[in-house]
Amino acid sequence: MKSKTKMVSKAKYNVLVVDDEEKICKIIKIFLDMSSRFSNVVLAKDALEAMMKLNNQDFDLIIVDKSMPNRTGLDFISNLKKSFKLGKIKVLLISGCLTKEDALVAMKLGIKDILIKPFNRQRLMEKVGAILKF
């Protein structure tokens, strides 16, 4: 009798990381690059640069910091949600300081996943894995 082997999804994901702190971007990229599940991890220092990258590439997940100069991560996500194409991209919000009001705004925007700084690789991968379902 032949045994049935379960097919495990080996999908490769594209991720956009948006944070004005270059160090945080690089750490997230290193953490994700350590996994074989990601084909492309792209960094953006602010919402404007992120929008340019979103216009040129497709992403499965956006990891965005709540606090950035010029436009907050919540403002950026709010604008994304207005776009038919971009509004369907999954989002992970990261923050070093999240107020009750910020959490309510995030919930209204449909953000279910928030990662509080500081975080480690295990916590990041747990959140990303839950969002992308791997």
N, C-alpha and C positions, 0 to 999 in steps of 0.2 A: 504494500500500500504506500502510495506516494504521500509525503507530508506536504502540507500546504504552507508555504512561507508567506508571511505577511509582508506586503509591499510597504516600505517606509518611504514617505515623501522626501525627496532630496532636492526640493525646490531651492533655487538660489534667489535671494532677495536683494533688492536695491534700497538703500537707506539714505535719507538726507538728514544730516545733523546740523541744526541751526542754533548757534550760541556765540555770543560776542566774546566769550572767554576762549581764546585759542587753545589753552591748555586742556579745558574740558572737552572740546571738540576732538583733540588728538587722543585723549584717553578713551573716549567712546569709540573712536575709530579703531584703536588698538584692541580694545575688548571685543568688538564685533569681528575684526579681521582674524582673531584667534579661533573663530568658529568657521567651519567650512560651509555654513549656510548662507553666507553673504557674498554676492559677486561684485558688488560695488557699494562703497561707503563714501558719500560725497559730503564735503564740509562747506558751510556758509556762515559768514560772520554776522549777518543780519537778515532781516526780512526781505530787503530789496535784492540782495544777492541770492537769497533762497528762491524768490519768485523767478529770477532769471534762469536759475538751474531747473526749476519746475517747468518752465516753458520749453526747455531743450531736452529733458530726460524724463523717463517714467520712474516713479518710486513706489514701493510697496508700503513704506513706513517713513514718517517724518518724526524725528526726535527734536523737540524745540524747547528752548529755555523760556521761562515765563518773563524774566526780567532782561530786557535788552534796550539799548538806547534807540531813540527815534520811534520805534514801534515795538510794543510788548509782544510776547509770544501769543497772548490771548487775542490781541488785535489781528495778528498774522493769521491765526487759526480761524477767527471770525471771517476774515476775507476769503480764506480757502473754502470754507463751508458754503459760500455763495456761488462758487463755481461748480457746474455740473460735473466736470471731469475731475477737478482737484478735490472736490468735497468728499469724494469717496476714499481718499487715501487715509490709511490708519495713522493715528497720532499718539505719541507718547510725550506728555508734558513733563519737563524737569524743572525743579525749583529749589532754591536754597531757603526761600521764605514764602510760604503760601498762606495768605490770609483766608478767613472764612468767606469773605466776599469773592476772592479769586477762585476758591473752590466752587462756589455757586455759579460763577460765570463759566467756569470750565464745564460743569455739569450741563448747563444750558446749551453749551456748544457741542455736547455729545461726547466730551472727553471723559472716558472711564478710567484711564490709566495715567497715574501721576507718580513720578519717581522723585523722591526728596534727596537733595544733596546733603551731605556727601553720600555716595553710594559705592558699592564694590562691583566687580565683574559679575558675581553670582546674582546679585539683586537685579542688575541691568538685564542679564540674560533671561532671568525669570519673567520679568515684565515683557521683554521683547518676544520671548517664546509664547507667552500667553496671548499677546496681541496677534501674532502671526500664526498661532496655532501649530507650533512644532514641538 
